């Protein structure tokens, strides 16, 4: 048996804070093949690739290339050994030309522009990468920029290319073209590792697939040709884990409190992020939204909160059209928002606990032009008590609190205004077990008092346990609606992967 | 206004232009690598005082120029240590460098104030070229320093646009992360650029105390370091345009004391404001270009670089 081009054996990687991202992961990639690495968010795909690319050093396990054990001290060392990673955020210099960006890693001492451009053009031609070597990168589309990144890797004669969710920023046409480029590189004897959670692409572009779950490899080097999508989806999401708190579903739902009609959005590049979404949340109901990250959940949440412009459609809270309203007017209408980006959007890390606690309601605490400090402290103490936030000093900066306590304070602050509708985006992500349970309890409690809750999460167990109805988003659309009591994880997984029509 | 005063004016334009160009060229190199160094005035003063001292000691202006370059680079390395290696705030560190450089220069030069200049750059003697009417006196009756500045400018342009070193330097100034991921040492590149910048600012100071206004007194730099800083922006970080700007701003400096002789009724104070007004004008012009187009300023200027670690 010839040695594999890449072999990762029993990789363990833990991060400070106790998160174990890789727990005995394995990967074996044959030369000249396109190998998919599949898994849900948090399955450890990116960490494993960063280990291979020299960004992280694993605590345990070995990395070998062509049968030779390696120990990369830095990304530069990995590049020198022929492993190049194309990250999701491109590392290109907008004011440089394509050629300058490509040549940055390796260039002659004296640059002769025409001949360099010729060489870059020839290399691009060889792999069917359409690009204009003399153009500046800021003038290029996202697809063209990705081709420049790939060209950079080929310029350094990378033997192993890692593409981290390469189609996330591409149009369908560009994705098809990427498939051709990837095939051309594999035909040239290079190994391509294709990180994805889109099953269509995996079955279309890849030869073999390795599936990760919970930081470990659950299926290694499966020949893609012999697999169907539902089998892959099942492997990705796994069988039901331990039975978590199954709440009794709300049987008698009240009036619709949040109504979204035909909502469509585009991002700054003009790519459709939310595509004709309609949904409603009734009083006392928890509506879950499942989906792989980047399928429109975040823009949807931002649109409801009034933080992102929409293209068409309408949003109403208690029959009041808030489509054109400011974020403050939406709060006044009874909307509360627990944003995904806790410390960036939700809280001000350098302000102290009291200041953060009153950010929403400081207007009611004024004494002339000043804030009534005593009233503010009192309000903060009530919040800290009610939501069991463990704090040291109330006048210490917020940033010192743990993730769970930050979230308790944030959720508490948002709920203090007695909202009719709560939009919670990834409210338990990154929290420890206790923190997760606390936040889930708060949300369930809130729904019992007649509040409508829209819960956006990547944790399928959480969604299945809490939701009355479960919607699945894929590529900006709501593609399926399930009754959480009558659905399997595999069925939801298929819908998340876009395998349902 | 007669021929002699006019020729005198043009000679002064070249002289002041050279003074500004040396310092601005150095700052251009530093800023292209992503490091703003507001300490130009301080580095110039340190260059001026050490050059004058070395000139008095050795009687050789070239030794003075060399000493000034070394002194400027050393002072700049303080900024490099704080702002590049330790990742401190570039604005704060640069301002501190100006205050430090001016103070230290005044302290070191206390006993040099009465000293008579023993070393001065002499005019070039290029034989028949010096006899050409007008050009002979304006261009060739100069010292070698303006020609040196011109050569350094051309060299900088060549390095920026035609060499690997220049590509790396510009990349570091545009996106330290992109440069880092392609295997370049961001800190080393920036440190060298800052020190070259300091050396050129020091040489500018040397030209001041050994040629333009021989002698040393506190405050002799008179804010020219700040004009050089504005000049970098005015010249859009391009060595050639910065050179043309140096002649323009140098012209304004040369005009200032001559206005009355020419019988023009403008306050010299208004004239001394002009470089800054022009710079603001250029900034406005540059910013009304296409929105998507990246700014001409190095994108990473003022940003400390730390490799991201999880």
Contacts between the chains, C-beta under 8 A, distances in Angstrom:
chain1	res1	chain2	res2	distance
A	15	B	310	6.3
A	56	B	310	7.5
A	75	B	181	6.1
A	76	B	183	4.4
A	79	B	183	6.4
A	80	B	183	7.9
A	91	B	175	7.0
A	91	B	177	5.9
A	91	B	178	4.3
A	91	B	181	5.2
A	92	B	175	7.8
A	92	B	178	6.4
A	93	B	171	5.9
A	93	B	174	4.4
A	93	B	175	5.0
A	93	B	178	5.4
A	93	B	299	7.7
A	94	B	174	7.8
A	94	B	294	4.6
A	94	B	299	7.4
A	95	B	174	6.0
A	95	B	294	4.3
A	95	B	299	6.9
A	96	B	170	7.5
A	96	B	171	7.1
A	96	B	174	6.8
A	100	B	167	6.2
A	100	B	171	8.0
A	101	B	178	7.8
A	103	B	167	6.8
A	104	B	167	6.3
A	104	B	168	7.3
A	104	B	171	5.4
A	104	B	178	7.3
A	104	B	179	7.0
A	104	B	182	4.7
A	104	B	184	7.8
A	105	B	182	4.0
A	105	B	183	6.2
A	107	B	164	4.8
A	107	B	167	6.3
A	108	B	164	6.6
A	109	B	163	6.3
A	109	B	164	5.2
A	109	B	165	7.8
A	110	B	162	6.2
A	110	B	163	5.8
A	110	B	164	7.5
A	111	B	161	7.8
A	111	B	162	5.4
A	111	B	163	6.3
A	111	B	164	6.6
A	111	B	167	6.6
A	138	B	292	6.1
A	138	B	293	6.3
A	138	B	294	5.3
A	152	B	182	7.7
